[in-house]
Amino acid sequence: MANFNDIIGQEHLTEQLQKIVKENKVSHAYLLNGELRSGKEFIAKIFANALQCENEVSAPCGVCPSCKKALSGNHPDIRFITHEKPNTISVDDIRKQINDDIHILPYIGPYKIYIMNEAEKMTVQAQNALLKTLEEPPSYALILLLTTSVEAMLPTIVSRCVNLSMRPVPDAVLKEFLMQEIRVPDYKADIGVAFARGNLGRAKLLVSSEDFDKIREEAVTLLKYIDEMDMTEIVDAIKKINDYKFDINDYLDIISVWYRDVLLFKATNDVNGLIFKKEIQYIKKVAKKSSYEGIETILDSLEKAKARLRANVNFDLTMELLLLSIKEN
């Protein structure tokens, strides 16, 4: 069974949650905020298991009857809120799974714990229904709201919760984890760290993803030869990008890291610290061709492309403007 020692790079949360368990000073509601795949549910489960654990010395112990039930997913007093609609947690979900259930006493544990992932998907009506429970919860009740966006929550909900925020995991900690626990080689760990932006779950996903390797190869090939491409070939490249089934932000992040490598090499003439050091002959070529202002223009164009795509601007037009900016600079 996972315990607090298994939480990587979130020492501020680990210390706070362990203190809550040890001193038994438990609030009725916690709001845990962090990126997608950052480990919010992993932390929430450890916290819930520790609170229900029958071993006061080392919770969660993993061996007491409560921990065994939690480990098998059958603890009657640790509830996970579900929703049928993929993008919505409705008022009926809240009423049926929390409001109508919360006044039933715990079956075996000292607490009745509700864990709601993707809490930002609650409708306003659902949040208002939950608010009534948060205003006068039973003494044994504990609600853990996990969200990627505090801004999507009503201020009245946020104000009634203890707010906990995930922090980016330091690059050195991420790299050590990937090399020791996931057993990936040094160069692949560097790539995972570069694109994960401090998100442990994302780093694990990237280093084990064949799709991401394919995306990276496609993007790097385009960047290596874009200067020799004519407009027809650029249009074909955009079509190829659109045909792939992947997150376009991953593709844009690869381009961004490539040009940060170019900028770093241009400034230092040093291969150490480059993510794409295996492509050094092409990095050198681009660094020689592009001015500092040109590289900054490309990086700015990348941010504009991301903003346009978020605003649902035409994909082909957005990518054409970006690739032309890269070719011209």
Disulfide bonds with the S-S distance in Angstrom:
none
